[in-house]
Amino acid sequence: MKSWLITGIGAGLGRALAKAALARGDTVVGTSRQAEDAGFTGMAPGRAHLIQVDLRDEGSVHDAVTRAEELTGSIDYLVNNAGYGLIGAIEEVSIEDAKALFDINVFGAMRMMQAILPVMRARRAGHIVNVTSVSGHAPWAGTATYGASKYALECLGQTLAQEVAPMNIRVTNVAPGGMRTEFAAAGLRLAEKDIADYDSVAHFARRSLTENAGKEKGDPDRAAMAILTALDAPEPPLNLFLGEDALHYATDQHAFVSAQIEQWRDLSLSIAFEDA
């Protein structure tokens, strides 16, 4: 049996992953902004534990990790799942709203990593899982601030993987596409400004996400099972894309970048000093 610490188990992928882990006999400590969640703790009394945490507060995060270790004896998996979306053209999003988003999506995850890494290093074991997004690979007009937070989390995870590999600690970045969760409803915030010039391009993201809420092709329960399969592999992936749309957009974006590199290769190489 394994022990998990999963942030944001109130709904969506976090809830689905917690349920899947509990169903196979694992122990899950879930974090939430709510003090109680009988539906979660009732899934597996004695193995499903809830901790209220404020991811914006370093002390609260460290207290949560300490409590999770006390409840389980040791945390095998940290899953940085908590986060939310913010939609709007770059000009429309206030700096204050962008900072608030990064404080949860990026720095909240970073606080969790920093809090749990000392115990994982001491045991020379552990696995950190970051739930990013295909938006952290493929830019989409109207989602820049949210995408930027996921780009940042992608970089944190990929860099951390290099730093902790000698200590037998693993890292996996999970990048889902659209899933039938509350992301496009309760988990989505809109920029306060609404500039008409962006209606034809940047505002498409807002219309697409809200109009298709509840119709997404990704099943969070199947996504949770896919994550378990990947993490159980002898060599778990560093990058795991989930969903046909995630594969499509990531593949197209990476192909575009590769083509740009080749097109401008000679110019890129032209800046070298010439030997005398």
N, C-alpha and C positions, 0 to 999 in steps of 0.2 A: 504494500500500500504506500501511496505517496501523499505528501502534504502540500497544499496549495495556499497561496495568499493572492487573492484576485481582487483588484480594485474595481469598483463600480458594478456590483452584482445585482443592482436593483432591477435591471431589465436587459434586453438585448443579448449581445454575444457573451457578455460577462455572466449573465444569469444562465445562459445555455451551457457555457463551459463548466460552470460550477455544478449544474445539474448532472452533466455527463460524468464529471469526475466523481461525484458522490455516488452515482449509480453503479460504478465499478468498485466501490468500496474505499475510495480515497477520503481523506479529510480535507475540508475546505474552510479556510477563514476568508470571509468576504468583507470588503469594506463598503461603506455606504455613508451618505450624508444623513441618513435616517437612523434613529436610535434603535428601532425595532423593525423586524421583518419576519413575522411568524411564518409566512409562506416559504421563506428560505430556510430558516432554522428547523422548520418542521419536516423538511425533505429527508433529513437524516439526523435525528436528535443525538447529540454527543459527537457527531462528526461534522456538522454544519454550524459554524460559529460566525457571528456578526460583530464587527467592530465599527463604531462610528469614527470617522476620521475627516479632517479638513486637509486636503492635499496641498492647500496653499500655506500651511503652517508646518514648519520643520519639526517643531516639538511634537505636534499631533502625529505626524508621520512616524517619528522615531518611537513614540509610545505604542503606536499600532503594530510596528514590527516586533517590538519587545513582547507585547501581549500575544501576538501570533506565535512566536517561538515558545512562549510559556504554554500555550494551548496545545501545541502539536509536538513539542520536543525538538523539531527542526523543520524548516520550510524547504521543500525540494524545488518548488516552482514559484517564482514571483511573476504574476501576469499584470502588466500595466495596461489595463483596459479602459479605465475611466477617462472620459473626455466628452466634448460636445462640438457641434459644428457652428460656423459663423459664415453667413453668405452675404456677399456684397462686392461691388467693384472696389478696387484698392482705394480710389478716391472717396468712396462712400463710407468706408469703415473707419471709425474713430480710433485714435491711438490708444485711448483708454480701453476700448473693447478688445483691441488686438492684444494688449498687455494681459487683460483678464483671461483671454483664451490661452495664451502661452503659459500663464501661471498654472493652469490645470493640465493642458495637453502635453506640455514640454517639461516645465519645472516640477510639476507634480510627479511625473514619472521619474525625473532625475532625483528628486528627493527620496522616492521609494528605493531607487537603485542604491543611492549613497547610504541609506539606512540599513539595507540588508546585505550589502557586499562585505562588511566586516565579518559577519557570521558565516557567510559562504566561503570567504577566504580562509577562515580558521578551520573549516571542515574540508577545504579543498574539494568542494562539491556544490552543485546548485545549477539552476537553469533560469534565466531571465527571459521572459516573453513580452515583447512590446507589440500591442495592437496598433498598427499604424493605419495605412489606407493606400489604395492605389493612387489617391490624390497626392501621396508623398513621392510618387514617381512620375506621374503624368499631369502637368498643369492643366487647369480647366478654368476658363474665364468666369469670374464671379465667385470663385472659391479660393482666392489667393491666400487669405489669412489662414484659413483652415488648412489648406494644402501646405503652407509654409511651416505650420506647426508639425505636420506629419513628415515633411522633409527633414526637419530638425530631429524628430524622434528616430527617423531612419538612420541618420548620421550617428546619433548617440549609440544606438544599438549596434551598428556595424563597427564603430570604433571600439566600443566596449568589448565586443567579441575578440578583437585582437589583444586588448589589454589583459583580459582575464583567462585567455586560453591556457597559459602556462600553469594556471591554478586549477585546471580541470572544471572551470565554470563555463557553461554554454550560454549562448544568446540566440534567440530566434525572433525575427521581425515578421509579424503576420500582417499582410496587406490585403484586406478584403475589398471587394467591390460593393455594390449595393446589396443590402440584406433587408429582409422584412422584419425590421425592428422599429423602435420608436425614434431612430436617429432623425428622420425627416419630419418628425412631429415635435415631440417634447425635447428632443436632443438637438434641435436646430434653432439658431437665433439669426435674426436678420439685421443688417445694418440699418441704423436709424435714418440716414440720408437716402434719398431716392432721386437720382439724377436721370432725367429722361434720355439723355444722350447715350446711356448704356442699355437702353431697352432691347436693342437688337442683338447684343452679344452677351454682356455680363449678366443681364437679368434672366437669360435663358436658364441658367443654373437654378435660380430660385424657382422658376416656373416648373422646371423638370422635376426637381426634388419634391416639391410640395404636391404637384399633380399626380406623381407616381408613388406617393407614400402609401405603403400597404400593398403595392403591386411589384415590389422588387423581386428579382429572380432568386436571390440568395436565401437559403434556409439556414437560420442561425443554429438550429439543432444539428444539421449536417455539417455546418462549419465547425462546430465544437468537436464533433467526432473526427473530422479531418485534422484538427489541431492535435488531438490526442494521438492519432496515428503517427503524425509527423514527430511529435516529441518522444514517442516510444521507439522510434527508429534507432538502430545502432549509431548512425551518424545523422542527427537531426539537422534540418536545413537552417541556414542563416536567414534565408529569404523564402517565405511561403506566401504565394498569391492565392487568394480564394475567390472563385467565381469566374465565369466566362468573361464577364466584362472587365474584371481585374486583369486577366491574362491579355485580353485584346488591347486595352489602353496602355498597359505597361510595355507590351511587345512593340506596339506602334511607336511609342515614345523613345524606347531604347534604339529602335531601328533608325529613327529620325536623328538622334544624337550621333549614332555611328556614321550615318551618311554625311552629317555636317563635319565631323572630324576628318573624313576622307576628302571631302570637297576642299577643305581649307588646310590640308596637311602641309603643303609646301610653305604657305604663309606662316603657319604655326612654327615651323622649323627655321624660318628665316631670321629669327631674332638672335641666334647664337653669335658669340664673338668669333671673329675670324682669326685663326692662328697666324702669327707673323711668319 
